[in-house]
């Protein structure tokens, strides 16, 4: 019984750690990650799809849910004006199946 409870708790914690609930901050010093939105998908490190509900933001796959409050988010992001200011370059896609990492070396930024 203890094993089952421990397994369930571990699963819940793991899901929370990998979910992509983000909050957009107003200043770069408030952010965990500085992000630049590219004009073309080939320029991006990550293709992002904005989901409508928080439960849809699963794992580190580029499915982002923007929270209303910063305490609800796992990551705080700041959108930069120039690409050289950013830690991560993203491109917003139209469909959830298009969301994915193009540069796996930057994946650690959202863990």
N, C-alpha and C positions, 0 to 999 in steps of 0.2 A: 504494500500500500504506500509506504513512504517513497519507494522508487517511482511509482506512478506520479505522485504529487510533485516530486522533485523534477521528473521529466517534463511535466506540464509547465511548471514554473520556468524551467530552463528554455523551453520552446517560446513562451511568451516574452521573456527577456530578450531572446535572440531576435524575434520578430520586431520588437521595439527598436533594437539597435540598428537594424538594417532598413527600417522604413524610411521613406523620404518625405517627411513632413518638414516643410521649410517655412521660414518667415523672412520677409524682405525688410531689412533695416534701412535707416536713412543715412547712416554714416559708416564709412569703411572700418573704423575702429571697433564698431559693435559687431562686426561680422565674423563668422567662423570661416567663411569662404567668400572670396571676391569673384564675381561672375561677370562675364561679358557675353552678350547675346550677338551671335554672328548673323550675317545676312544669308549665308549659304551653309548647307549641312556639311559639306566637305571641309569646312574650316573649323568645325566644332570638335571638342573632345567628347561631348556627351549630347545625345539627342534626347530632348526632354518632352514629355507629354504631360500637360496639366490635367489631373484627374479632378472630378467633381466632389468626391467623398474621401474622407481620410482613410477608410478601410481599403481603398483601392491603391494606396501608395504602399507598395510592397517591395521589400528588398532594395538593393542598390542597382536598379535597372533603368532609372530615368523617368519613373512615374512619380511626379511630384504633386503633393497637395500643399497649397499655400494656406497656412493657418492665419487666424485673425489676431492671435496673441502670441508674443514671442515665447512664453513659457510652454506653449503647446507643441512647439517645433523641436525637432532633433538637431536641425542646423539653421543658423541664421546666415542669410546671404545678402550681399550688397552688390547691386548692379552697377558696374563701372561704365564710364563713357568711352573708354579706350581699351583695346584688347591687351596692350602691354601692362595695364594696371591689374589685370585679372589673374587669379590662380587657375581658373577653369573657364573654358569657352563652351557655351552651350548654343543649341539651336532648337527652337520650339517646333515640334512636328504636329501634324494634324490628326494622327491616329495612334492609339496606344501601342499597337504592334510595331510601330516604327522606333519606339524608344529603346535606346541601347547605348552602350559605351563604344566609342570609336578609339579611344586612347586609354587602355587599361592601366597605364602608369599613373593616371590621375585618380583612379578609383578610391584610393585611400583618403582623399579629401572629404568624401561623404560618408565615411564609416564612423 
